[in-house]
Amino acid sequence: MTHTPDASLDALERLAAVIESRKAANGGDPAASYVARLLHQGPDAFLKKIGEEATEVVMAAKDADHGADKAKIVNEVADLWFHCLIALAHYGLTPTDVVAELQRRAGTSGIEEKALRKAVLREARGG
């Protein structure tokens, strides 16, 4: 099953809208919604979940290297992305912001991009 980039972004934006609706300011109820509960608990709660899910992605990939079902990687990445969307919402960001950054980086060597970030950081530190 293939999806167009626009359809994929639309799906992420729809999910982001649901997450946004779970914020306390929008009536999200921590007693009735997992997302509202994570947002209510604050960054430590959803950042911990991001760490757990990232570890599960690594474990699923390692298992796939030894013959396990690769679909498990997709499931774990979906969990990771979901929790990352919660973090984005908390900080007032959207999937479109992430896609824009990826597009900005397109065509740039990863090695060059990393070196540029280090140079910018050095300059910001004054030297």
Summary of the structure (lengths in Angstrom):
residues: 127
radius of gyration: 17.5
end to end distance: 50.1
largest distance: 50.7
contacts: 308
relative contact order: 0.10
helix: 76%
strand: 0%
